[in-house]
Amino acid sequence: MHHSSINYKFLEEGQLYNGDQLTSQFNYRTTGIVGDSIIAFIGEMDVSPSHMVDIEDVVANDFIYSPKALNFIIELFDINIETTALYQRAFMRIILEQLKESILFAEGSLRLHGDDIYLDRPIMPPAKMSVSIATVSKVSGLIHAALNIELSDKIPVFASCLTELGLSESEITTFAYKCGTAFQKFVADIKRCKYKVLGV
């Protein structure tokens, strides 16, 4: 194979996500994985406006909170912000596909709106399942994506979570693995397309 692969790792020990992790080489420093990588971990998510990367959110003085979330951090080297945003959208679609495969949820439907996954149910407002952001460091594209595992009154929007969809804690680890490996395959396919064609 001519393409470099992207490594996946699930961190057994949970940790808080506060935005500090969205930085170059965080995955390498945390796991020892060199190069393109995707890591997953479970933990509280608490991002204050001062740690927000999305200027739209900063202007609105929004914050992100979840008492327990499944977090993914992706680092891909030598790509620009546009490519990073495209990979982000692709990853959110992969998460949506994996969710639809992993759950038997009759009361409502899941959909992607922009880069967010929503659960639509009869006579209820759309419930936000996820958050995600794409940005760049000096050397890489960085993506954070997360799904609520549990809910609390502190979440600033009407939301839903994985346990509401019927996923147990052990199933969430398997679900994370499926998302990570599906993204690995997606990136490898993109690289293969890049290497197998003749220039014209």
Secondary structure, DSSP 8 states (H G I E B T S, - for coil): --S---EEEE-SS---B-STTSSTTHHHHHH---SSEEEEEEEEEEE-GGG---HHHHHTT--EEEEEEEEEEEEEES--HHHHHHHHHHHHHHHHHHHHHH----SSEEEEETTEEEEE-TTS--EE-EEEEEEE-SSEEEEEEEEEEE--TT-SS-B--TTTTT--HHHHHHHHHHHHHHHHHHHHHHHHHHHHS---
